[in-house]
């Protein structure tokens, strides 16, 4: 789980795009495909967590601004 917190959102998106490119261009063999699909799933989960956290933080900031 520590690894999840270390990767930046932009890096995760770039890695997802890279993997998807390889899949679309049929550059992965069957053995690699399973591993890469699992990695994309992990990265998507990381991105979702980061987006959810960011949304909550922005909502808090906006709420604070409204109460001032």
C-alpha positions in Angstrom: 0.0 0.0 0.0 2.9 2.4 0.6 3.7 2.2 -3.1 0.2 3.6 -3.9 0.9 6.8 -2.0 4.3 7.4 -3.7 3.2 7.5 -7.3 2.0 10.8 -8.6 -1.3 11.1 -10.4 0.4 12.2 -13.7 2.9 9.4 -13.5 0.0 6.9 -13.0 -1.9 8.2 -16.0 1.2 8.2 -18.2 1.9 4.5 -17.2 -1.7 3.6 -18.0 -1.5 5.3 -21.4 1.8 3.5 -22.1 0.3 0.1 -21.3 -2.8 0.8 -23.3 -0.7 1.8 -26.2 1.2 -1.4 -26.1 -2.1 -3.4 -25.9 -3.6 -1.5 -28.8 -0.5 -2.0 -30.9 -0.3 -5.7 -29.9 3.2 -5.3 -28.5 2.5 -7.5 -25.5 2.5 -11.2 -25.5 -0.1 -13.2 -23.7 2.1 -13.7 -20.6 2.7 -10.0 -20.2 -0.9 -9.1 -20.9 -2.3 -10.4 -17.6 0.4 -8.7 -15.6 -0.1 -5.4 -17.4 -3.9 -5.5 -17.1 -3.5 -6.0 -13.3 -1.1 -3.1 -13.2 -3.6 -0.9 -15.0 -6.3 -1.9 -12.5 -4.0 -0.9 -9.6 -3.1 2.4 -11.3 -6.8 3.2 -11.9 -7.5 2.5 -8.2 -4.7 4.9 -7.2 -6.0 7.6 -9.6 -9.6 7.2 -8.2 -8.3 7.5 -4.6 -6.3 10.6 -5.5 -9.3 12.2 -7.3 -11.6 11.4 -4.5 -9.2 12.9 -1.9 -8.7 16.0 -4.1 -12.4 16.5 -4.5 -13.0 16.3 -0.7 -10.2 18.9 -0.1 -11.5 21.3 -2.7 -15.0 21.0 -1.2 -13.6 21.8 2.2 -11.8 24.8 0.9 -14.9 26.1 -0.9 -17.0 25.6 2.2 -14.4 27.6 4.2 -14.5 30.4 1.7 -18.3 30.5 1.9 -18.3 30.8 5.7 -15.8 33.7 5.7 
